[in-house]
Structures are given as structure tokens and as C-alpha cells.
Amino acid sequence: MRRDAGSLRHNLARVRALAPGCRVWAVIKADAYGHGIEWAAAQLDGRADGFAVSCVEEAVYLREAGVSSPILVLQGPRAAMDWKTCAAYRLQPVLHDEGQLPGLAAFHGELPGLWIKLDTGMHRLGFPPLKAQILFEQLHRRPAARGGLGWLTHLACADQPGHPQNRAQLDQFAYSVSELPGHRSVANSAAVVSGLAGAGPPGEWVRPGIMLYGPSPLQGGEGPEQDLCPVMTVTAPLIAIKALEPGASVGYGATWSATRPVRAGVVAIGYADGYPRHAPSGTPVLVHGHACPLIGRVSMDMLEIDITSVPAARVGDWVTLWGDGLPVERIARFAGTIGYELLTRVSGRLRIADD
Ligand SMILES: *Cc1c(COP(=O)(O)O)cnc(C)c1O
């Protein structure tokens, strides 16, 4: 696996171009979507306005790695003692559930920022929007809010820009907080790309994740259509080449058979490395820049491809499973999943060699 820092920075510049005037929480949860949280933070520190992670543990890890930028904790405190940790590590937690309120009531420290999440239709995290006013009155004078209050919501259907729920959620959010002071944050990558970002007041914070790493956040889209560049490229060597006669089957279950003479290549990567086992025969793999189809089932440590169309291919050549020239979203579509899942599931065994 290669990670391209230039692409990561290019994609952040695309966020800035698409969401002018907005501040950017670069979302680096889940080990920066499989790219390595410390690496991603180091590349973006001082370029993004802050970082967003899921949990307090991820945020503490970043601080201990020397990151000094603002950090937003999307799931906020779980245990009461997490509030103190947020203060000690200068984290900006998200308050989203009644269950967090006793811990907050017992906490008398100051935070650099406190965000309140409203559930405008995702029905995952957040308070009913009609509680915004009450929460504001309850909280705005407490020391925890001294660093400033912010209002946050999350869109369920932003990857389908024309979906009516987007407008409904944006309207609900705008209505609920219209009279209340504080920062706003609505847009994930899909909302940034589809122009829903900046729908709020100037100075809104956007929260892009996936687009920083190159994939298009839109349903059925591919990154290059949005001038996004893949950050992660997964490659593996060809370790054997064999000639198959018509009728010869390949791999476990003999699910694929040659219907003509085929030159088959064995690639040293499999589902233990994070390549999806559900990728069917026909999923493309790049060999010398040519798309060659996967044949047969993906094994734990190997997979096979039909390299008949690339006679120059030799044992020892490296092939591309996704990344440069082959968007991970395309592989995900073949495998019945999304780019997010493939990126976050790359295993530690894929040796890291940075560009
Ligand atoms: C993960 C996450 C994001 C980033 O989403 P992308 O689709 O990767 O841009 C933004 N906001 C919240 C609340 C999230 O959980």
C-alpha cells in the first residue's frame, strides 16, 4: 500500500474550493479511513482547521502524538470521567443524548468548545430539534460552554443530492437554531460536493471525511469526476503464472472455468489483507495499466486474474488492486459495498511504503 500525501492535500484544497468561507474539520476517525491517523494528521496539521474523530480515545491518541489543532469528538463522552479527559486534552465533545447529561452536570471544567447535535432526520445521534432552545438555556452559562457552543446535525441522504430529505433536514436545522448563537456544522463530504455546504451562515464548519482520501462521496460516482485523487494505492506482486486449457477451473469451489486458452496470474493478496472476498469474477485489476478480470474466488492470501491480454506480464510484476488509475469505489461496486468499507478494512499486513 502506498499513501500519497500530495493527493491528500490536493483533496483538502478541493474541499476549500467547494465550500468557500467554511472552516474544515478533517475527519480522520477509523485510523483516517485506513490510511493511518498519525500520518494523516501530520500531513494536514496546520492545513485543516481541526480534526474530527469518533471517540475520546482516538482524540487522546492524537494529542499524545503531538497534534495541537482543535479536535472534535463526534460521539462525545460516554462515561462521566470522559468530560474531564476532554478538558485535560482540550477536546471539543459532541453532546447528543440525555444519557450524557448527568456526566456533564457533574463536570465543572472548561472546554475549548461544546457542540450540541440535533437529530433532524438521520435518527442516529442527536436531540430532538425542538429541544435546542432548552438545551441552550440550560448550558450556555456553564463553564463547559465558555469556549463557545456549536450546533451540529448530519444528513442521511447527502450522497443523493436531489433527495427531498436533504432539504427537509436543512430546513429543520435552520429553523431550530435560527435564534441561537453558536457555530454551525452540517456538511459531510457528499454535502460539500453537492453544494449543500455553506447553506448555513458564513463560517460554518464542514466535516469532510471520504473525499479527503479520494473517493467520490456521491452514489455511483468516482473521485476523478470531482477532481479528487486517490490517496491510497494497494498493489501486490504476481507470484505465479500458468497456462489454463479450456475447461480448467480456478480456485475454491471451482466457480470459474476457462472457455478458451487463458494465461492466469496469481496475485499475492487476499481477504486477509482487506481485499473483499465478495469481489466476483470480472472485478478489474490493473496490470501494466490494463484492466484484467479477477477469475474465481478470492482466497485468504491470493487471488487470480486473467492476464491473457497483457503478454508482457511477468512473475514479480506489481499489479494495482485499487488506487491510482482504478478508483476504490469501482471495486466496491463490484463487491456490493462502498469505498469507505474497503479503505477502513485494509489490514496491517499490507506493508506501508509512502510515496
Ligand atoms: C464520519 C462522519 C463524517 C464524515 O463523513 P464522510 O461521508 O466521510 O464525509 C461527518 N460527520 C459525521 C457526524 C460523521 O460521523
The ligand as an ORCA input file, in Angstrom:
! r2SCAN-3c Opt
* xyz 0 1
  C     -17.990     10.159      9.514
  C     -18.721     11.426      9.671
  C     -18.493     12.487      8.799
  C     -17.655     12.343      7.541
  O     -18.434     11.694      6.562
  P     -17.913     11.464      5.065
  O     -19.064     10.860      4.388
  O     -16.757     10.516      5.180
  O     -17.506     12.779      4.565
  C     -19.096     13.695      9.070
  N     -19.912     13.844     10.147
  C     -20.185     12.835     10.993
  C     -21.103     13.050     12.138
  C     -19.608     11.585     10.776
  O     -19.888     10.571     11.607
*
